[in-house]
Amino acid sequence: MDQWINKSEVISLAEKLISIQSHKENQGQEFNIAHFIKDVFQAEKIMTELEEIEPHRPNIYGFLPGSNSDHYFMFNGHIDTVPGFNMEYDPFKPFIKNGRLYGRGSVDMKGALAAMISAIIAIKRKGIPLKEGVVFAGVIDEEQCCKGTERIVRTKAITPTLAVIGEPTNLKTAIAHKGMEWIEIAFQGLATHGSTPHNGVNAIYLANEFLTLLRNELEPKLKNKTYPLLGSATINPGVLKGGNDPNIVPDHCVLQIDRRWLPSESILELYEEIEQIATKAISKISGGSFLIKRMDEATAALYNMPHSISPDDPFVIETLRIAENITKVESEPVAFPGWSDGAQLSNNLDTSVIVLGPGDITQAHSNNEFCSIDQIWQATQIYYSLIEKFCL
């Protein structure tokens, strides 16, 4: 592969991608980076398409068509990042130190974007005729509501048979991750003067009863729900808001929770569990009520479902072999600790999906974000080899 693209070219591309701001606080968000990637592909005579998902927020696609026009191998990477927040250095002036590329998005996931784009460019430069097509999907909004990959799923304009998601896995082959559901429970009480609390119904107490039951009854049940590689289902109460002033018995209290669920669970189960303990909670304090809703304004409109692929799938077996050959590190399937756009593809388009990218997930969103330049280069080699294996 080195004769078609080299390490310095790949890292230079990663630096350019990092320097282009593409977060929610930036005007235009992903507009500039999508057009930059389009220009990179077009300079190599690679077919491109911009698809506007929201005003001035396009997905960017790069295509290497194959003779089998119905089949595509997709490299899916989100082109947005979180903002710079309080980083220890200028987040959009990348630099290399001790073999690490520093900058916002270096690990999540502009290092992987550079590797994906570079692998496709190398295949194009080599001039190999493909049987199966290759598509790069640079998608918007993954850090918010996942609208970029959701558009791919809803329109079915591209239906990949295989896909790699470039989230950071230290180049390990991740074959499963949990689903993510954000749920809001609004407790309703009765307001009255704080000097006569017995005349009211304290909504904060209602929420407290719920949280006690969640911790003592639901959490132990979830620990007993397990799935290979993923471990247990989890629940986290993350936000609690209630009341107006200390001298008023609060008539409202809102609790927002994060529920990580397993491929062996159903979305219906999640809500039934919450409703059961909420019903039990309000039975302990007369006069209270509750309302449960999905926080779809803050997450993907489609359910953030779990993802899994069999470790015996040929795609997994070959990816493990290729990654081990390139990294010289013994490779076994792992779980991805977060959630990824891959679940949208596998659950809605029946795509075989793995998550594999350079860098460590613990660096994502951090104030000292970096990615190993060796891993970015090795990711390029892995992606290139996957195209050779599955598309020739």
Contacts in CASP RR format, 6 or more apart in sequence:
PFRMAT RR
TARGET T0000
AUTHOR 0000-0000-0000
METHOD contacts of the structure
MODEL  1
MDQWINKSEVISLAEKLISIQSHKENQGQEFNIAHFIKDVFQAEKIMTEL
EEIEPHRPNIYGFLPGSNSDHYFMFNGHIDTVPGFNMEYDPFKPFIKNGR
LYGRGSVDMKGALAAMISAIIAIKRKGIPLKEGVVFAGVIDEEQCCKGTE
RIVRTKAITPTLAVIGEPTNLKTAIAHKGMEWIEIAFQGLATHGSTPHNG
VNAIYLANEFLTLLRNELEPKLKNKTYPLLGSATINPGVLKGGNDPNIVP
DHCVLQIDRRWLPSESILELYEEIEQIATKAISKISGGSFLIKRMDEATA
ALYNMPHSISPDDPFVIETLRIAENITKVESEPVAFPGWSDGAQLSNNLD
TSVIVLGPGDITQAHSNNEFCSIDQIWQATQIYYSLIEKFCL
1 122 0 8 1.000
1 380 0 8 1.000
1 381 0 8 1.000
1 384 0 8 1.000
1 385 0 8 1.000
4 121 0 8 1.000
4 122 0 8 1.000
4 123 0 8 1.000
4 125 0 8 1.000
4 126 0 8 1.000
5 118 0 8 1.000
5 119 0 8 1.000
5 121 0 8 1.000
5 122 0 8 1.000
5 125 0 8 1.000
5 380 0 8 1.000
7 373 0 8 1.000
7 377 0 8 1.000
9 118 0 8 1.000
10 114 0 8 1.000
10 115 0 8 1.000
10 118 0 8 1.000
10 376 0 8 1.000
10 377 0 8 1.000
10 380 0 8 1.000
11 96 0 8 1.000
11 101 0 8 1.000
11 114 0 8 1.000
11 373 0 8 1.000
11 376 0 8 1.000
11 377 0 8 1.000
13 40 0 8 1.000
13 114 0 8 1.000
13 117 0 8 1.000
13 118 0 8 1.000
14 94 0 8 1.000
14 101 0 8 1.000
14 106 0 8 1.000
14 110 0 8 1.000
14 111 0 8 1.000
14 113 0 8 1.000
14 114 0 8 1.000
14 115 0 8 1.000
14 371 0 8 1.000
14 376 0 8 1.000
15 94 0 8 1.000
15 101 0 8 1.000
16 36 0 8 1.000
17 33 0 8 1.000
17 36 0 8 1.000
17 37 0 8 1.000
17 110 0 8 1.000
17 111 0 8 1.000
17 113 0 8 1.000
17 114 0 8 1.000
18 92 0 8 1.000
18 94 0 8 1.000
18 101 0 8 1.000
18 103 0 8 1.000
18 104 0 8 1.000
18 105 0 8 1.000
18 106 0 8 1.000
18 110 0 8 1.000
19 92 0 8 1.000
19 93 0 8 1.000
19 94 0 8 1.000
20 32 0 8 1.000
20 33 0 8 1.000
20 36 0 8 1.000
20 92 0 8 1.000
21 32 0 8 1.000
21 92 0 8 1.000
22 29 0 8 1.000
22 30 0 8 1.000
22 32 0 8 1.000
22 33 0 8 1.000
22 79 0 8 1.000
22 80 0 8 1.000
22 81 0 8 1.000
23 29 0 8 1.000
23 80 0 8 1.000
23 81 0 8 1.000
23 82 0 8 1.000
23 83 0 8 1.000
23 84 0 8 1.000
23 104 0 8 1.000
23 143 0 8 1.000
24 80 0 8 1.000
24 82 0 8 1.000
24 83 0 8 1.000
24 143 0 8 1.000
24 144 0 8 1.000
25 83 0 8 1.000
26 83 0 8 1.000
28 56 0 8 1.000
28 57 0 8 1.000
29 56 0 8 1.000
29 57 0 8 1.000
29 80 0 8 1.000
29 140 0 8 1.000
30 57 0 8 1.000
30 58 0 8 1.000
30 79 0 8 1.000
30 80 0 8 1.000
30 140 0 8 1.000
30 141 0 8 1.000
31 56 0 8 1.000
31 57 0 8 1.000
31 58 0 8 1.000
33 79 0 8 1.000
34 50 0 8 1.000
34 58 0 8 1.000
34 59 0 8 1.000
34 60 0 8 1.000
34 79 0 8 1.000
34 138 0 8 1.000
34 140 0 8 1.000
35 50 0 8 1.000
35 60 0 8 1.000
37 60 0 8 1.000
37 79 0 8 1.000
37 113 0 8 1.000
37 117 0 8 1.000
37 138 0 8 1.000
38 48 0 8 1.000
38 50 0 8 1.000
38 60 0 8 1.000
40 117 0 8 1.000
40 121 0 8 1.000
41 47 0 8 1.000
41 48 0 8 1.000
41 62 0 8 1.000
41 117 0 8 1.000
41 120 0 8 1.000
41 121 0 8 1.000
41 136 0 8 1.000
42 48 0 8 1.000
44 121 0 8 1.000
44 124 0 8 1.000
44 125 0 8 1.000
45 124 0 8 1.000
46 62 0 8 1.000
46 63 0 8 1.000
46 64 0 8 1.000
46 120 0 8 1.000
46 121 0 8 1.000
46 124 0 8 1.000
47 62 0 8 1.000
47 63 0 8 1.000
47 64 0 8 1.000
47 65 0 8 1.000
48 60 0 8 1.000
48 61 0 8 1.000
48 62 0 8 1.000
48 63 0 8 1.000
49 60 0 8 1.000
49 61 0 8 1.000
49 62 0 8 1.000
49 63 0 8 1.000
50 58 0 8 1.000
50 59 0 8 1.000
50 60 0 8 1.000
50 61 0 8 1.000
51 58 0 8 1.000
51 59 0 8 1.000
51 61 0 8 1.000
51 151 0 8 1.000
52 58 0 8 1.000
53 59 0 8 1.000
53 140 0 8 1.000
53 141 0 8 1.000
53 147 0 8 1.000
53 148 0 8 1.000
53 151 0 8 1.000
54 140 0 8 1.000
54 141 0 8 1.000
54 147 0 8 1.000
57 140 0 8 1.000
57 141 0 8 1.000
58 140 0 8 1.000
59 137 0 8 1.000
59 138 0 8 1.000
59 139 0 8 1.000
59 140 0 8 1.000
59 148 0 8 1.000
59 151 0 8 1.000
59 152 0 8 1.000
60 79 0 8 1.000
60 136 0 8 1.000
60 138 0 8 1.000
61 135 0 8 1.000
61 136 0 8 1.000
61 137 0 8 1.000
61 138 0 8 1.000
61 158 0 8 1.000
62 120 0 8 1.000
62 135 0 8 1.000
62 136 0 8 1.000
62 137 0 8 1.000
63 133 0 8 1.000
63 134 0 8 1.000
63 135 0 8 1.000
63 136 0 8 1.000
64 120 0 8 1.000
64 123 0 8 1.000
64 124 0 8 1.000
64 130 0 8 1.000
64 133 0 8 1.000
64 134 0 8 1.000
64 135 0 8 1.000
65 130 0 8 1.000
65 133 0 8 1.000
66 129 0 8 1.000
66 130 0 8 1.000
66 131 0 8 1.000
66 132 0 8 1.000
66 133 0 8 1.000
66 134 0 8 1.000
66 391 0 8 1.000
67 129 0 8 1.000
67 130 0 8 1.000
67 131 0 8 1.000
68 131 0 8 1.000
68 132 0 8 1.000
68 133 0 8 1.000
70 159 0 8 1.000
71 132 0 8 1.000
71 133 0 8 1.000
71 160 0 8 1.000
71 161 0 8 1.000
72 132 0 8 1.000
72 133 0 8 1.000
72 134 0 8 1.000
72 135 0 8 1.000
72 158 0 8 1.000
72 159 0 8 1.000
72 160 0 8 1.000
72 161 0 8 1.000
73 132 0 8 1.000
73 133 0 8 1.000
73 134 0 8 1.000
73 135 0 8 1.000
73 160 0 8 1.000
73 161 0 8 1.000
73 162 0 8 1.000
73 163 0 8 1.000
73 386 0 8 1.000
73 387 0 8 1.000
73 390 0 8 1.000
73 391 0 8 1.000
74 134 0 8 1.000
74 135 0 8 1.000
74 136 0 8 1.000
74 137 0 8 1.000
74 158 0 8 1.000
74 160 0 8 1.000
74 162 0 8 1.000
74 163 0 8 1.000
74 164 0 8 1.000
74 345 0 8 1.000
74 351 0 8 1.000
75 116 0 8 1.000
75 119 0 8 1.000
75 120 0 8 1.000
75 134 0 8 1.000
75 135 0 8 1.000
75 136 0 8 1.000
75 137 0 8 1.000
75 163 0 8 1.000
75 164 0 8 1.000
75 166 0 8 1.000
75 383 0 8 1.000
76 137 0 8 1.000
76 138 0 8 1.000
76 139 0 8 1.000
76 149 0 8 1.000
76 163 0 8 1.000
76 164 0 8 1.000
76 165 0 8 1.000
76 166 0 8 1.000
76 341 0 8 1.000
76 342 0 8 1.000
76 345 0 8 1.000
77 109 0 8 1.000
77 112 0 8 1.000
77 113 0 8 1.000
77 116 0 8 1.000
77 137 0 8 1.000
77 138 0 8 1.000
77 139 0 8 1.000
77 142 0 8 1.000
77 165 0 8 1.000
77 166 0 8 1.000
77 341 0 8 1.000
78 109 0 8 1.000
78 138 0 8 1.000
78 139 0 8 1.000
78 140 0 8 1.000
78 141 0 8 1.000
78 142 0 8 1.000
78 143 0 8 1.000
78 341 0 8 1.000
79 113 0 8 1.000
79 138 0 8 1.000
79 139 0 8 1.000
79 140 0 8 1.000
80 140 0 8 1.000
80 141 0 8 1.000
80 142 0 8 1.000
80 143 0 8 1.000
80 144 0 8 1.000
81 104 0 8 1.000
81 105 0 8 1.000
81 108 0 8 1.000
81 110 0 8 1.000
81 143 0 8 1.000
82 104 0 8 1.000
82 108 0 8 1.000
82 143 0 8 1.000
82 365 0 8 1.000
83 104 0 8 1.000
84 91 0 8 1.000
84 92 0 8 1.000
84 104 0 8 1.000
85 365 0 8 1.000
85 367 0 8 1.000
86 367 0 8 1.000
87 103 0 8 1.000
87 104 0 8 1.000
87 367 0 8 1.000
87 368 0 8 1.000
87 369 0 8 1.000
88 367 0 8 1.000
88 368 0 8 1.000
89 95 0 8 1.000
89 102 0 8 1.000
89 103 0 8 1.000
91 103 0 8 1.000
91 104 0 8 1.000
91 369 0 8 1.000
92 103 0 8 1.000
92 104 0 8 1.000
93 103 0 8 1.000
94 101 0 8 1.000
94 102 0 8 1.000
94 103 0 8 1.000
94 106 0 8 1.000
95 101 0 8 1.000
95 102 0 8 1.000
95 103 0 8 1.000
96 102 0 8 1.000
96 373 0 8 1.000
99 372 0 8 1.000
99 373 0 8 1.000
99 374 0 8 1.000
100 370 0 8 1.000
100 371 0 8 1.000
100 372 0 8 1.000
100 373 0 8 1.000
101 111 0 8 1.000
101 370 0 8 1.000
101 371 0 8 1.000
101 372 0 8 1.000
101 373 0 8 1.000
101 376 0 8 1.000
102 368 0 8 1.000
102 369 0 8 1.000
102 370 0 8 1.000
103 369 0 8 1.000
103 370 0 8 1.000
104 369 0 8 1.000
105 111 0 8 1.000
105 364 0 8 1.000
105 369 0 8 1.000
106 363 0 8 1.000
106 369 0 8 1.000
106 370 0 8 1.000
106 371 0 8 1.000
107 168 0 8 1.000
107 358 0 8 1.000
107 359 0 8 1.000
107 360 0 8 1.000
107 361 0 8 1.000
107 363 0 8 1.000
107 364 0 8 1.000
107 369 0 8 1.000
107 370 0 8 1.000
107 371 0 8 1.000
108 167 0 8 1.000
108 168 0 8 1.000
108 361 0 8 1.000
108 363 0 8 1.000
108 364 0 8 1.000
108 365 0 8 1.000
108 369 0 8 1.000
109 166 0 8 1.000
109 167 0 8 1.000
109 168 0 8 1.000
109 357 0 8 1.000
111 358 0 8 1.000
111 371 0 8 1.000
111 376 0 8 1.000
111 379 0 8 1.000
112 166 0 8 1.000
112 167 0 8 1.000
112 168 0 8 1.000
112 357 0 8 1.000
112 358 0 8 1.000
112 376 0 8 1.000
112 379 0 8 1.000
113 138 0 8 1.000
114 376 0 8 1.000
114 380 0 8 1.000
115 357 0 8 1.000
115 358 0 8 1.000
115 376 0 8 1.000
115 377 0 8 1.000
115 379 0 8 1.000
115 380 0 8 1.000
115 383 0 8 1.000
116 136 0 8 1.000
116 164 0 8 1.000
116 166 0 8 1.000
116 383 0 8 1.000
117 136 0 8 1.000
118 380 0 8 1.000
119 380 0 8 1.000
119 381 0 8 1.000
119 383 0 8 1.000
119 384 0 8 1.000
119 387 0 8 1.000
120 134 0 8 1.000
120 136 0 8 1.000
120 383 0 8 1.000
120 387 0 8 1.000
122 380 0 8 1.000
122 384 0 8 1.000
123 130 0 8 1.000
123 134 0 8 1.000
123 384 0 8 1.000
123 387 0 8 1.000
123 388 0 8 1.000
128 388 0 8 1.000
128 392 0 8 1.000
130 387 0 8 1.000
130 391 0 8 1.000
130 392 0 8 1.000
131 391 0 8 1.000
131 392 0 8 1.000
132 161 0 8 1.000
132 390 0 8 1.000
132 391 0 8 1.000
133 391 0 8 1.000
134 387 0 8 1.000
134 391 0 8 1.000
135 158 0 8 1.000
135 160 0 8 1.000
137 149 0 8 1.000
137 152 0 8 1.000
137 158 0 8 1.000
139 148 0 8 1.000
139 149 0 8 1.000
139 152 0 8 1.000
139 341 0 8 1.000
140 147 0 8 1.000
140 148 0 8 1.000
141 147 0 8 1.000
141 148 0 8 1.000
142 148 0 8 1.000
142 149 0 8 1.000
142 341 0 8 1.000
145 298 0 8 1.000
145 299 0 8 1.000
145 300 0 8 1.000
145 301 0 8 1.000
146 299 0 8 1.000
146 300 0 8 1.000
146 302 0 8 1.000
146 304 0 8 1.000
146 341 0 8 1.000
146 344 0 8 1.000
147 300 0 8 1.000
147 301 0 8 1.000
148 341 0 8 1.000
149 341 0 8 1.000
149 342 0 8 1.000
149 344 0 8 1.000
149 345 0 8 1.000
150 300 0 8 1.000
150 301 0 8 1.000
150 302 0 8 1.000
150 344 0 8 1.000
152 158 0 8 1.000
152 344 0 8 1.000
152 345 0 8 1.000
152 349 0 8 1.000
153 302 0 8 1.000
153 344 0 8 1.000
153 345 0 8 1.000
153 348 0 8 1.000
153 349 0 8 1.000
156 349 0 8 1.000
159 349 0 8 1.000
159 351 0 8 1.000
160 345 0 8 1.000
160 349 0 8 1.000
160 351 0 8 1.000
161 351 0 8 1.000
161 352 0 8 1.000
162 315 0 8 1.000
162 351 0 8 1.000
162 352 0 8 1.000
162 353 0 8 1.000
162 390 0 8 1.000
163 342 0 8 1.000
163 345 0 8 1.000
163 351 0 8 1.000
163 352 0 8 1.000
163 353 0 8 1.000
163 354 0 8 1.000
164 353 0 8 1.000
164 354 0 8 1.000
164 355 0 8 1.000
164 356 0 8 1.000
164 357 0 8 1.000
164 383 0 8 1.000
164 386 0 8 1.000
165 340 0 8 1.000
165 341 0 8 1.000
165 342 0 8 1.000
165 353 0 8 1.000
165 354 0 8 1.000
165 355 0 8 1.000
165 356 0 8 1.000
166 355 0 8 1.000
166 356 0 8 1.000
166 357 0 8 1.000
166 379 0 8 1.000
167 174 0 8 1.000
167 336 0 8 1.000
167 338 0 8 1.000
167 340 0 8 1.000
167 355 0 8 1.000
167 357 0 8 1.000
167 361 0 8 1.000
168 357 0 8 1.000
168 358 0 8 1.000
168 359 0 8 1.000
168 360 0 8 1.000
168 361 0 8 1.000
168 363 0 8 1.000
168 364 0 8 1.000
168 371 0 8 1.000
169 334 0 8 1.000
169 336 0 8 1.000
169 355 0 8 1.000
169 356 0 8 1.000
169 357 0 8 1.000
169 359 0 8 1.000
169 361 0 8 1.000
170 357 0 8 1.000
170 358 0 8 1.000
170 359 0 8 1.000
170 360 0 8 1.000
170 375 0 8 1.000
171 323 0 8 1.000
171 327 0 8 1.000
171 329 0 8 1.000
171 356 0 8 1.000
171 357 0 8 1.000
171 358 0 8 1.000
171 359 0 8 1.000
171 375 0 8 1.000
171 378 0 8 1.000
171 379 0 8 1.000
171 382 0 8 1.000
172 323 0 8 1.000
172 331 0 8 1.000
172 332 0 8 1.000
172 334 0 8 1.000
172 356 0 8 1.000
173 316 0 8 1.000
173 319 0 8 1.000
173 320 0 8 1.000
173 323 0 8 1.000
173 331 0 8 1.000
173 332 0 8 1.000
173 333 0 8 1.000
173 334 0 8 1.000
173 354 0 8 1.000
173 356 0 8 1.000
174 333 0 8 1.000
174 334 0 8 1.000
174 335 0 8 1.000
174 336 0 8 1.000
174 354 0 8 1.000
174 355 0 8 1.000
174 356 0 8 1.000
175 229 0 8 1.000
175 308 0 8 1.000
175 309 0 8 1.000
175 310 0 8 1.000
175 311 0 8 1.000
175 313 0 8 1.000
175 316 0 8 1.000
175 333 0 8 1.000
175 334 0 8 1.000
175 335 0 8 1.000
175 354 0 8 1.000
175 355 0 8 1.000
176 227 0 8 1.000
176 228 0 8 1.000
176 229 0 8 1.000
176 230 0 8 1.000
176 263 0 8 1.000
176 306 0 8 1.000
176 307 0 8 1.000
176 308 0 8 1.000
176 309 0 8 1.000
176 333 0 8 1.000
176 335 0 8 1.000
176 336 0 8 1.000
177 230 0 8 1.000
177 306 0 8 1.000
177 307 0 8 1.000
177 335 0 8 1.000
177 336 0 8 1.000
177 337 0 8 1.000
177 338 0 8 1.000
177 339 0 8 1.000
177 340 0 8 1.000
177 343 0 8 1.000
177 355 0 8 1.000
178 230 0 8 1.000
178 233 0 8 1.000
178 234 0 8 1.000
178 260 0 8 1.000
178 261 0 8 1.000
178 262 0 8 1.000
178 306 0 8 1.000
178 338 0 8 1.000
178 339 0 8 1.000
179 260 0 8 1.000
179 261 0 8 1.000
179 262 0 8 1.000
179 304 0 8 1.000
179 305 0 8 1.000
179 306 0 8 1.000
179 307 0 8 1.000
179 339 0 8 1.000
179 343 0 8 1.000
180 258 0 8 1.000
180 259 0 8 1.000
180 260 0 8 1.000
180 261 0 8 1.000
180 299 0 8 1.000
180 304 0 8 1.000
180 338 0 8 1.000
180 339 0 8 1.000
181 258 0 8 1.000
181 259 0 8 1.000
181 261 0 8 1.000
181 267 0 8 1.000
181 270 0 8 1.000
181 294 0 8 1.000
181 299 0 8 1.000
181 303 0 8 1.000
181 304 0 8 1.000
182 256 0 8 1.000
182 257 0 8 1.000
182 258 0 8 1.000
182 259 0 8 1.000
182 294 0 8 1.000
182 295 0 8 1.000
182 298 0 8 1.000
182 299 0 8 1.000
183 256 0 8 1.000
183 257 0 8 1.000
183 259 0 8 1.000
183 270 0 8 1.000
183 271 0 8 1.000
183 274 0 8 1.000
183 292 0 8 1.000
183 293 0 8 1.000
183 294 0 8 1.000
183 295 0 8 1.000
184 254 0 8 1.000
184 255 0 8 1.000
184 256 0 8 1.000
184 257 0 8 1.000
184 292 0 8 1.000
184 293 0 8 1.000
184 294 0 8 1.000
184 295 0 8 1.000
185 207 0 8 1.000
185 210 0 8 1.000
185 254 0 8 1.000
185 255 0 8 1.000
185 256 0 8 1.000
185 257 0 8 1.000
185 274 0 8 1.000
185 278 0 8 1.000
185 290 0 8 1.000
185 291 0 8 1.000
185 292 0 8 1.000
186 252 0 8 1.000
186 253 0 8 1.000
186 254 0 8 1.000
186 255 0 8 1.000
186 290 0 8 1.000
186 291 0 8 1.000
186 292 0 8 1.000
186 293 0 8 1.000
187 203 0 8 1.000
187 206 0 8 1.000
187 207 0 8 1.000
187 210 0 8 1.000
187 252 0 8 1.000
187 253 0 8 1.000
187 254 0 8 1.000
187 255 0 8 1.000
187 282 0 8 1.000
187 288 0 8 1.000
187 289 0 8 1.000
187 290 0 8 1.000
188 203 0 8 1.000
188 251 0 8 1.000
188 252 0 8 1.000
188 288 0 8 1.000
188 289 0 8 1.000
188 290 0 8 1.000
188 291 0 8 1.000
189 200 0 8 1.000
189 201 0 8 1.000
189 202 0 8 1.000
189 203 0 8 1.000
189 206 0 8 1.000
189 250 0 8 1.000
189 251 0 8 1.000
189 252 0 8 1.000
189 287 0 8 1.000
189 288 0 8 1.000
189 289 0 8 1.000
190 199 0 8 1.000
190 200 0 8 1.000
190 201 0 8 1.000
190 249 0 8 1.000
190 251 0 8 1.000
190 287 0 8 1.000
190 288 0 8 1.000
191 200 0 8 1.000
191 248 0 8 1.000
191 249 0 8 1.000
191 250 0 8 1.000
191 251 0 8 1.000
192 199 0 8 1.000
192 200 0 8 1.000
192 248 0 8 1.000
192 249 0 8 1.000
193 199 0 8 1.000
193 247 0 8 1.000
193 248 0 8 1.000
193 249 0 8 1.000
194 246 0 8 1.000
194 247 0 8 1.000
194 248 0 8 1.000
194 249 0 8 1.000
195 247 0 8 1.000
197 249 0 8 1.000
199 249 0 8 1.000
200 249 0 8 1.000
201 249 0 8 1.000
201 251 0 8 1.000
201 285 0 8 1.000
201 286 0 8 1.000
201 287 0 8 1.000
201 288 0 8 1.000
202 249 0 8 1.000
202 250 0 8 1.000
202 285 0 8 1.000
203 242 0 8 1.000
203 243 0 8 1.000
203 250 0 8 1.000
203 251 0 8 1.000
203 252 0 8 1.000
203 253 0 8 1.000
203 288 0 8 1.000
204 242 0 8 1.000
204 243 0 8 1.000
204 250 0 8 1.000
204 253 0 8 1.000
205 285 0 8 1.000
206 253 0 8 1.000
206 281 0 8 1.000
206 282 0 8 1.000
206 285 0 8 1.000
206 288 0 8 1.000
206 290 0 8 1.000
207 240 0 8 1.000
207 242 0 8 1.000
207 253 0 8 1.000
207 255 0 8 1.000
207 281 0 8 1.000
209 281 0 8 1.000
209 282 0 8 1.000
209 284 0 8 1.000
209 285 0 8 1.000
210 255 0 8 1.000
210 277 0 8 1.000
210 278 0 8 1.000
210 281 0 8 1.000
210 290 0 8 1.000
211 237 0 8 1.000
211 255 0 8 1.000
212 281 0 8 1.000
213 277 0 8 1.000
213 280 0 8 1.000
213 281 0 8 1.000
214 235 0 8 1.000
214 237 0 8 1.000
214 257 0 8 1.000
214 277 0 8 1.000
217 277 0 8 1.000
218 235 0 8 1.000
218 273 0 8 1.000
218 277 0 8 1.000
219 235 0 8 1.000
221 273 0 8 1.000
222 232 0 8 1.000
222 233 0 8 1.000
222 234 0 8 1.000
222 235 0 8 1.000
223 232 0 8 1.000
224 232 0 8 1.000
225 232 0 8 1.000
225 233 0 8 1.000
225 262 0 8 1.000
225 264 0 8 1.000
225 265 0 8 1.000
226 232 0 8 1.000
226 233 0 8 1.000
226 262 0 8 1.000
227 262 0 8 1.000
227 263 0 8 1.000
227 264 0 8 1.000
227 308 0 8 1.000
229 333 0 8 1.000
229 334 0 8 1.000
229 335 0 8 1.000
230 262 0 8 1.000
230 263 0 8 1.000
230 306 0 8 1.000
230 308 0 8 1.000
230 335 0 8 1.000
231 262 0 8 1.000
231 335 0 8 1.000
233 259 0 8 1.000
233 260 0 8 1.000
233 261 0 8 1.000
233 262 0 8 1.000
233 265 0 8 1.000
234 259 0 8 1.000
234 260 0 8 1.000
235 257 0 8 1.000
235 258 0 8 1.000
235 259 0 8 1.000
235 260 0 8 1.000
236 257 0 8 1.000
236 258 0 8 1.000
236 259 0 8 1.000
236 260 0 8 1.000
237 255 0 8 1.000
237 256 0 8 1.000
237 257 0 8 1.000
238 256 0 8 1.000
238 257 0 8 1.000
238 258 0 8 1.000
239 254 0 8 1.000
239 255 0 8 1.000
239 256 0 8 1.000
240 253 0 8 1.000
240 254 0 8 1.000
240 255 0 8 1.000
240 256 0 8 1.000
241 253 0 8 1.000
241 254 0 8 1.000
242 250 0 8 1.000
242 252 0 8 1.000
242 253 0 8 1.000
242 254 0 8 1.000
243 250 0 8 1.000
243 251 0 8 1.000
243 252 0 8 1.000
243 253 0 8 1.000
244 250 0 8 1.000
256 295 0 8 1.000
257 274 0 8 1.000
259 270 0 8 1.000
261 267 0 8 1.000
261 269 0 8 1.000
261 270 0 8 1.000
261 306 0 8 1.000
262 306 0 8 1.000
263 306 0 8 1.000
263 307 0 8 1.000
263 308 0 8 1.000
265 306 0 8 1.000
267 303 0 8 1.000
267 305 0 8 1.000
271 292 0 8 1.000
274 292 0 8 1.000
275 292 0 8 1.000
278 290 0 8 1.000
278 292 0 8 1.000
279 290 0 8 1.000
281 290 0 8 1.000
282 288 0 8 1.000
282 289 0 8 1.000
282 290 0 8 1.000
300 344 0 8 1.000
302 344 0 8 1.000
302 348 0 8 1.000
304 339 0 8 1.000
304 343 0 8 1.000
305 343 0 8 1.000
305 344 0 8 1.000
305 347 0 8 1.000
306 343 0 8 1.000
307 340 0 8 1.000
307 342 0 8 1.000
307 343 0 8 1.000
307 346 0 8 1.000
307 347 0 8 1.000
307 353 0 8 1.000
308 346 0 8 1.000
309 315 0 8 1.000
309 316 0 8 1.000
309 346 0 8 1.000
309 352 0 8 1.000
309 353 0 8 1.000
309 354 0 8 1.000
310 316 0 8 1.000
311 317 0 8 1.000
311 333 0 8 1.000
313 352 0 8 1.000
315 352 0 8 1.000
315 354 0 8 1.000
315 390 0 8 1.000
316 333 0 8 1.000
316 354 0 8 1.000
318 386 0 8 1.000
318 389 0 8 1.000
318 390 0 8 1.000
319 354 0 8 1.000
319 356 0 8 1.000
319 382 0 8 1.000
319 386 0 8 1.000
320 331 0 8 1.000
320 332 0 8 1.000
320 333 0 8 1.000
321 331 0 8 1.000
322 382 0 8 1.000
322 385 0 8 1.000
322 386 0 8 1.000
322 389 0 8 1.000
323 329 0 8 1.000
323 331 0 8 1.000
323 356 0 8 1.000
323 382 0 8 1.000
324 330 0 8 1.000
324 331 0 8 1.000
325 385 0 8 1.000
326 378 0 8 1.000
326 381 0 8 1.000
326 382 0 8 1.000
326 385 0 8 1.000
327 378 0 8 1.000
336 355 0 8 1.000
336 361 0 8 1.000
337 361 0 8 1.000
338 361 0 8 1.000
340 355 0 8 1.000
342 351 0 8 1.000
342 353 0 8 1.000
342 355 0 8 1.000
343 353 0 8 1.000
345 351 0 8 1.000
345 353 0 8 1.000
346 352 0 8 1.000
346 353 0 8 1.000
356 379 0 8 1.000
356 382 0 8 1.000
357 375 0 8 1.000
357 379 0 8 1.000
358 371 0 8 1.000
358 372 0 8 1.000
358 375 0 8 1.000
358 376 0 8 1.000
358 378 0 8 1.000
358 379 0 8 1.000
359 371 0 8 1.000
359 372 0 8 1.000
359 375 0 8 1.000
363 369 0 8 1.000
363 370 0 8 1.000
363 371 0 8 1.000
END
